[in-house]
Amino acid sequence: MDEAAELGNYLPLSFKTPKEQEYIEFLWETFETNYTHGKYQFAFLAYHMLTMSFVYFNIWQIKQNRPDDFAKAMIGFNKDMEREMLEATSPFTFWRVSESNVMRFLKLIGCDNGKIGSYTALVKERNDNAHTNGNIFFSTQDALDAKITEVLRIVEEIQVHSKDIIQSCYRDFLLQNHDPEEREYTDATDQIREVLIHGNYLSQKDIEICMSFDLASLTGHPHFENMRELHDTLNSTYSLEKEAA
């Protein structure tokens, strides 16, 4: 159970709507209840849905930060689906694309066909578990724990590929939000929480990528000290949160 909880560090710290947050909380409760009561097959289904939510949030970050690349990836979709994806206002809109096909968006962050094939294998396994086929694929805790270890390996792999997207997002945030008189919130902590984290569905793992950003690359900017203040505030605030967790 403790290892399974690690997935939470890859999911957003803040959601745009209460409905989105309630949905993720419901999936966690479903997983935990079934896990503790030995219903491992159903626990796996809930965990898979949490994992797919992680995938959707990553694709959303691609859509928001590399819109041209995302638009080009629409080749092969019919015009109605293309419009729906481009005009989407929530990451959960991606459920409209089959889970096997939605994984192909990860090619935009450098995941090759071999890796995507291994990701879609999880989808097939979920389908096998969800159908009324007379089989219980996860009848023991050890079997489910082994699958959770595999899932977390894949999640971490996707997270590593997302590094450039997150750092680009963070660089833009620093450049566009350094002036306390021009931004939405004068307080740096509020601006980080509401605009950077809430606005981009950032997870704790995403924030760690932001913390590792090479701030020295912006040294020549005339408002570098303001950007340093934002960066220092991010590190002091969310490093402490991580330690407390």
Buried (B, 14 or more C-beta within 10 A) or exposed (E): EEEBEBBBBBBBBBBBEEEBEEBBEEBBEBBBEBBEEEBBBBBBBBBBBBBBBBBBBBBBBBBBBBEEBBEEBBEEBEEEEBEBBEEBEBBBBBBEBEBBEBBBBBBBBEBEEEBBEBBBEBBEBBEEBEEEEEEEBBEEEEBBBEBBEBBBEBBEBBBEBBBEBBBBBBBEBBEEBBEBEEBEBEEBBEBBBBBBBBBBBBBBBBBBBBBEBEBEEBEEEEEBEBBBBBBEBBBEBBEEEEEEE
